[in-house]
C-alpha cells in the first residue's frame, strides 16, 4: 500500500511537471504570436506614417518651388521650377493614394496637385516666347503659394498628431471599417477627419487653371558613378566594413538590397547598415534608440560628425547646413575641392544631442555623384554674374560652387547669398560659363538649424 501511494505521488509530480511544461510552451507561443502581431502592426503604422511624411514633404516642396517662381527672372529658371512642381505634385498624389483616405472625397485636392505644375509651365512657355510676366502672373503665383502653404500646414498638423502618438492609423482603419459597415459617412475620428476635410475645403473657391502641355512626372534614374568598374565583394568582406564603420560587432546579414545601388544590408536589431555590393562602400547607417535630454550644442555635433567622417576616410568635405529634430542634429556635408563647394557630393551625418553618438550616416548621394573633376575656372567674373540677378535681390556674399542639374550633368556656378525686398534670404546660382540663372534656393534660419529649400 505504501509503495502504491509513493507511485501516485511520483505520477502526480510528473503530471504537474508536464502541465507546467505545457503552460510554459503555451505562454512562449502566445508571446511569439503577440510579438509577430505587434511587428505586423508596427510595419503597417510605419508604412502609413512614411506616406504621410512623404505627402507633407511634397507639399512643402510645392510651396518652396512656387516661392522660387516669384523670384525667378529668366525663362530657363521658371521652366525648371515648373518641371519640379509637376514632379512634386505627382509624388504628393502617389503618397495620398497610399493613405487610408479612400472614403473621403478629395477631388479638389487632387485637381490642385494635377494642375499646379502645368499652370507654371504655361506661363514659363509664354516667358520663353518673349512675353513679359505680368503683375497678374506674379499675383497668381502668390495665390497658388498661399493655397499651398495652407494645405501644407493642414497636413503637418495631421502628421504631428500621428507621429506624436495621439492617434494611430490602426485606429483610423478600424473606424473606417466600422463606419463603412454601419453606413456612416464620417470615415475618420476627430482630428484626422477634420484635417483632410479642411484641406479639401481650402480649394472650394479655387479657380480652374488653364495650361498647355502635358503633365509629366518623369525623374531620371542615375547610376552611381563611384561604383563604375568596381568588382563585387563578398558578404563576409562587406560585413567587416559594416562593423568597422558602425562600431557594432553584433551585426549580422539581413538581406540584399536592389535598385541602382545594390547593397548588402546588415542589422543587430538596433542598427541597420548598408554596404554596396560593388566595391564594398559604406553607404548607409541608421540607429534606433530613444535620445535623452540635450547635452551638447549643434557646433559640438558638427565637430563630432566631421571627426567621424575623417575616421572613415571622408576628409575633403565641408559642412553646409544642419537640422535638429527629435534630439538628433543632422548635418549635411558637401565636397570641397580647390576652393569650390561641390553640392552634388553630399553626405549626411546624424549626431545624438544627448551623448554625441553617431546615429545616422547617408553617403548614397556622394556615391552616386562623386568622381575625379578637373580644376574649375570661371569664364565670367562674379561682378558680371551678379548683373544677371533679379532687381528684387541684394547680394550679401558670393562664392564658387558645383550644383546638380535636373539631368545627369553638373553646373559650375557663382553662388550668391541674397536678401530680398521683404527680408527673405535667397540663394541664386548663376552659371560661371554662360551667365544663365541655374537655380534658386530659399534659406531658412531658426533655432533648429539652417535649412535650404
C-alpha positions in Angstrom: 0.0 0.0 0.0 2.8 2.4 0.9 4.6 1.8 -2.4 1.3 2.4 -4.3 1.0 5.8 -2.6 4.6 6.7 -3.4 3.9 5.8 -7.1 0.8 8.0 -7.1 2.9 10.8 -5.7 5.5 10.3 -8.3 2.8 10.3 -11.0 1.3 13.4 -9.5 4.7 15.1 -9.7 5.1 14.0 -13.3 1.7 15.3 -14.1 2.5 18.7 -12.6 5.8 18.8 -14.5 4.0 18.0 -17.8 1.3 20.6 -17.1 3.9 23.2 -16.1 5.9 22.4 -19.3 2.8 22.7 -21.4 1.9 26.0 -19.8 5.4 27.3 -20.5 5.2 26.2 -24.1 1.8 27.8 -24.4 2.9 31.1 -22.8 6.0 31.1 -25.0 4.0 30.5 -28.2 1.5 33.2 -27.1 4.4 35.6 -26.6 5.8 34.8 -30.1 2.4 35.3 -31.8 1.8 38.5 -29.9 5.3 39.7 -30.9 4.7 38.9 -34.5 1.3 40.6 -34.4 2.9 43.6 -32.8 5.6 43.7 -35.5 3.0 43.5 -38.3 1.0 46.4 -36.8 4.2 48.4 -36.4 5.0 47.7 -40.1 1.6 48.9 -41.2 1.9 52.0 -39.0 5.4 52.7 -40.3 4.3 52.5 -43.9 1.3 54.8 -43.4 3.5 57.3 -41.4 6.1 57.2 -44.1 3.5 58.0 -46.8 2.1 60.8 -44.6 5.5 62.3 -44.1 6.2 62.0 -47.9 3.0 63.8 -48.6 4.0 66.5 -46.1 7.4 66.9 -47.7 6.0 67.0 -51.2 3.6 69.8 -50.2 6.5 71.7 -48.7 8.5 71.3 -51.9 5.5 72.6 -53.9 5.3 75.6 -51.6 9.0 76.2 -52.0 9.0 75.9 -55.8 6.1 78.4 -56.0 8.1 80.8 -53.8 11.1 80.4 -56.0 9.0 81.1 -59.1 8.0 84.5 -57.7 11.8 85.4 -57.6 12.7 83.9 -60.9 13.8 86.3 -63.6 14.6 84.0 -66.6 12.7 81.6 -68.8 15.2 78.8 -68.1 14.8 79.1 -64.3 11.0 79.3 -64.5 10.9 76.3 -66.8 13.0 74.3 -64.3 10.8 75.3 -61.4 7.6 74.3 -63.3 9.1 70.9 -64.0 9.9 70.4 -60.3 6.3 71.4 -59.5 4.9 68.8 -61.7 7.2 66.1 -60.3 6.4 67.1 -56.7 2.7 67.2 -57.4 2.8 63.7 -58.8 4.7 62.5 -55.8 2.1 64.1 -53.5 -0.7 62.3 -55.3 1.1 59.0 -55.0 1.6 59.4 -51.3 -2.0 60.5 -50.9 -3.2 57.3 -52.7 -1.2 55.1 -50.2 -3.1 56.5 -47.2 -6.4 55.1 -45.9 -8.4 58.1 -47.2 -10.5 56.5 -49.9 -13.7 57.2 -48.1 -13.1 61.0 -48.2 -13.8 62.9 -51.3 -10.6 64.8 -52.1 -11.4 65.7 -55.7 -10.4 69.4 -55.3 -7.1 68.4 -53.7 -6.2 66.1 -56.5 -7.2 68.7 -59.0 -4.9 71.2 -57.5 -2.0 68.7 -57.4 -2.6 67.8 -61.1 -2.7 71.3 -62.4 -0.4 73.5 -60.3 2.7 72.4 -62.2 1.1 72.7 -65.6 0.0 76.3 -64.8 3.6 77.2 -64.1 4.6 75.6 -67.3 2.1 77.6 -69.3 3.5 81.0 -68.1 7.0 79.6 -68.5 6.3 78.9 -72.2 4.9 82.5 -72.6 8.0 83.8 -71.0 10.3 81.7 -73.2 8.3 83.0 -76.3 9.3 86.6 -75.5 6.4 87.7 -73.4 6.9 89.6 -70.2 5.5 88.2 -67.0 2.7 90.5 -65.9 1.7 91.6 -62.5 -1.3 89.3 -62.8 1.1 86.3 -63.4 3.0 87.2 -60.2 -0.2 87.6 -58.3 -1.4 84.2 -59.5 1.8 82.6 -58.2 1.3 84.3 -54.9 -2.3 82.9 -54.8 -1.0 79.4 -55.6 1.6 79.8 -52.9 -1.0 80.9 -50.3 -3.1 77.8 -51.1 0.0 75.5 -50.9 1.0 77.0 -47.5 -2.5 76.4 -46.1 -2.5 72.8 -47.3 1.0 72.2 -46.0 0.0 73.4 -42.6 -3.1 71.1 -42.5 -1.1 68.1 -43.5 1.7 68.8 -41.0 -1.0 69.1 -38.2 -2.2 65.6 -39.1 1.4 64.3 -39.2 2.1 65.8 -35.8 -0.9 64.0 -34.3 0.2 60.7 -35.7 3.9 60.9 -35.0 3.2 62.3 -31.5 1.3 59.2 -30.6 -2.1 60.9 -30.2 -3.6 58.8 -33.0 -2.6 55.7 -34.8 -3.5 54.6 -38.3 -4.8 51.3 -36.7 -7.5 53.4 -35.1 -8.2 55.2 -38.4 -8.5 51.9 -40.3 -10.7 50.4 -37.5 -13.0 53.4 -37.7 -13.2 53.3 -41.5 -14.4 49.6 -41.3 -16.8 50.2 -38.5 -18.3 53.3 -40.1 -18.4 51.7 -43.5 -20.2 48.6 -42.1 -22.8 50.9 -40.4 -23.4 53.0 -43.4 -21.9 56.2 -41.8 -20.3 59.0 -43.7 -17.5 60.2 -41.4 -14.6 57.8 -42.1 -12.2 59.4 -39.6 -12.4 60.2 -35.9 -11.6 63.7 -34.6 -8.6 65.5 -35.9 -7.6 63.2 -38.9 -11.1 63.6 -40.4 -11.2 67.4 -39.9 -7.6 67.7 -41.1 -8.1 66.1 -44.5 -11.7 67.6 -44.9 -10.4 71.1 -44.1 -7.7 70.6 -46.6 -10.3 69.8 -49.2 -12.4 72.9 -48.3 -9.4 75.1 -48.9 -9.9 74.6 -52.6 -13.6 75.3 -52.6 -13.2 78.6 -54.4 -10.0 77.7 -56.2 -10.4 78.6 -60.0 -9.7 76.2 -62.8 -6.2 76.5 -64.1 -5.7 76.8 -67.9 -2.4 75.3 -69.1 -0.8 74.0 -72.2 1.5 70.9 -72.5 1.3 67.5 -70.8 1.7 66.6 -67.2 5.0 64.9 -66.7 6.4 63.1 -63.6 9.5 61.5 -65.2 12.5 61.6 -63.0 15.8 60.4 -64.4 17.4 57.4 -62.7 21.1 57.9 -62.4 23.7 55.1 -62.0 26.2 55.6 -59.2 29.4 56.9 -60.7 31.7 55.7 -57.9 30.6 52.1 -58.5 31.5 52.0 -62.2 34.1 49.3 -62.8 34.2 48.0 -59.2 34.1 44.3 -58.6 31.5 42.6 -56.4 32.6 41.9 -52.8 31.6 39.0 -50.6 29.0 39.3 -47.8 31.8 38.5 -45.4 34.0 41.3 -46.5 31.0 43.7 -46.6 30.2 42.7 -43.0 33.7 43.6 -41.9 33.3 47.1 -43.4 29.9 47.4 -41.8 31.2 46.5 -38.3 34.1 48.8 -38.6 32.1 51.8 -39.8 29.2 51.4 -37.3 31.2 50.2 -34.3 28.7 47.3 -33.8 30.2 43.8 -33.6 26.8 42.2 -33.3 25.8 43.0 -36.9 24.5 40.0 -39.0 23.5 39.7 -42.6 19.8 40.7 -43.1 19.1 40.9 -46.8 20.1 42.0 -50.3 19.0 45.5 -51.5 18.3 46.1 -55.2 17.9 49.2 -57.3 20.5 51.4 -58.9 22.8 50.8 -55.9 22.7 47.1 -55.0 23.8 46.6 -51.4 24.2 44.1 -48.6 22.0 45.0 -45.6 23.1 44.1 -42.0 21.4 44.6 -38.7 21.8 43.9 -35.0 18.3 44.8 -34.1 19.1 48.4 -33.2 21.5 49.4 -36.0 20.9 49.0 -39.8 23.9 49.3 -42.1 24.1 49.0 -46.0 27.3 48.3 -47.9 27.4 48.4 -51.7 27.8 45.0 -53.4 30.2 46.6 -56.0 33.3 47.9 -54.3 32.0 47.3 -50.7 31.5 51.0 -50.0 29.8 52.1 -46.7 26.6 53.7 -47.9 24.1 54.0 -45.1 23.5 53.6 -41.4 20.6 54.2 -39.0 20.4 53.5 -35.3 17.2 53.2 -33.3 17.1 54.3 -29.7 15.4 56.9 -27.5 17.5 60.0 -27.4 17.7 61.7 -24.0 17.8 65.4 -23.0 20.0 67.7 -25.0 23.5 67.9 -23.5 25.7 69.1 -26.4 25.5 72.1 -28.8 25.0 72.0 -32.6 28.6 73.3 -33.0 29.9 70.3 -31.0 27.7 68.0 -33.0 29.2 69.3 -36.2 32.7 68.7 -34.8 31.9 65.1 -33.9 30.3 64.5 -37.3 33.4 65.9 -39.1 35.7 63.8 -36.9 33.7 60.7 -37.7 33.9 61.4 -41.5 37.7 61.8 -41.2 37.9 58.5 -39.3 36.2 56.6 -42.2 38.1 58.4 -45.0 35.9 61.3 -46.0 38.3 64.3 -45.4 37.7 66.7 -48.4 34.2 67.8 -47.2 32.8 70.9 -45.6 29.6 71.2 -43.5 26.9 73.3 -45.2 23.6 73.1 -43.2 22.1 71.3 -40.3 18.8 70.4 -38.8 17.8 69.4 -35.3 14.8 67.0 -34.8 13.9 64.5 -32.1 17.1 65.0 -30.2 19.3 64.4 -33.3 21.4 67.0 -35.2 21.6 66.0 -38.9 24.5 67.8 -40.7 24.9 68.0 -44.4 28.4 67.9 -45.8 29.5 68.8 -49.3 32.7 68.1 -51.2 35.3 70.9 -51.1 37.9 70.9 -53.9 40.2 73.8 -54.8 38.1 76.3 -53.0 34.9 75.1 -54.8 32.0 73.7 -52.8 30.6 70.6 -54.6 27.0 70.3 -53.6 26.5 67.2 -55.7 28.8 65.2 -53.5 26.8 65.3 -50.2 26.9 63.2 -47.1 24.5 63.4 -44.2 25.6 62.5 -40.6 23.2 62.5 -37.6 24.6 63.1 -34.1 22.6 62.4 -30.9 22.5 65.6 -28.8 22.5 63.7 -25.5 25.9 62.0 -25.8 27.3 62.7 -29.3 26.7 59.2 -30.6 26.6 58.9 -34.4 23.0 58.0 -35.1 22.9 58.0 -38.9 25.1 58.2 -42.0 24.0 58.6 -45.6 26.5 58.7 -48.4 24.3 57.5 -51.2 24.2 60.9 -52.9 28.0 61.1 -52.6 28.5 57.6 -54.1 26.1 58.5 -56.9 27.8 61.7 -58.0 31.4 61.7 -56.9 34.2 61.4 -59.5 37.5 63.0 -60.3 37.0 66.5 -61.6 39.2 69.0 -63.3 40.1 72.3 -61.7 37.2 74.7 -62.4 38.0 78.3 -63.6 35.1 80.7 -64.1 34.7 82.3 -67.5 32.7 85.3 -66.2 33.5 87.3 -63.1 31.4 87.4 -60.0 30.5 91.0 -60.8 29.3 90.1 -64.3 27.2 87.2 -62.9 25.7 89.4 -60.2 24.3 91.6 -63.0 22.0 88.7 -64.1 20.1 88.7 -60.8 16.6 89.9 -60.2 16.4 93.6 -59.1 14.4 92.4 -56.1 17.6 90.9 -54.6 20.6 92.4 -52.9 23.9 90.4 -52.9 25.3 89.6 -49.4 28.0 87.1 -50.4 29.4 85.3 -53.4 31.5 82.1 -53.9 32.0 79.3 -56.5 30.1 76.0 -56.3 29.2 73.0 -58.3 25.5 72.1 -58.3 23.4 69.3 -59.8 21.2 70.0 -62.8 17.9 68.3 -63.5 19.6 65.6 -65.5 22.9 63.7 -65.2 25.1 66.8 -65.6 26.5 69.4 -63.2 26.7 73.1 -63.3 29.7 75.2 -62.3 28.2 78.4 -60.8 28.6 81.5 -58.8 26.6 81.1 -55.6 25.0 84.4 -54.4 23.6 84.8 -50.9 21.0 87.5 -51.4 18.4 89.4 -49.3 15.0 90.0 -50.9 12.9 93.2 -50.6 10.8 91.5 -47.8 13.8 90.3 -45.9 14.0 86.7 -47.2 17.4 85.0 -47.6 17.7 83.7 -51.1 20.5 81.7 -52.7 20.8 82.2 -56.5 23.2 80.2 -58.7 24.4 81.8 -61.9 26.4 79.6 -64.5 30.0 80.7 -64.3 30.4 80.0 -68.0 27.2 81.2 -69.7 25.8 83.6 -67.1 22.5 81.7 -67.1 20.4 81.6 -63.9 20.6 78.0 -62.9 18.9 77.6 -59.6 17.1 79.5 -56.8 17.0 78.3 -53.2 15.4 79.7 -50.1 17.5 79.9 -46.9 15.6 79.4 -43.6 17.5 80.1 -40.3 16.0 79.1 -37.0 17.0 77.7 -33.6 16.5 74.2 -35.1 19.0 74.7 -37.8 19.7 76.3 -41.2 17.6 74.9 -44.0 18.0 75.3 -47.7 14.8 74.5 -49.7 
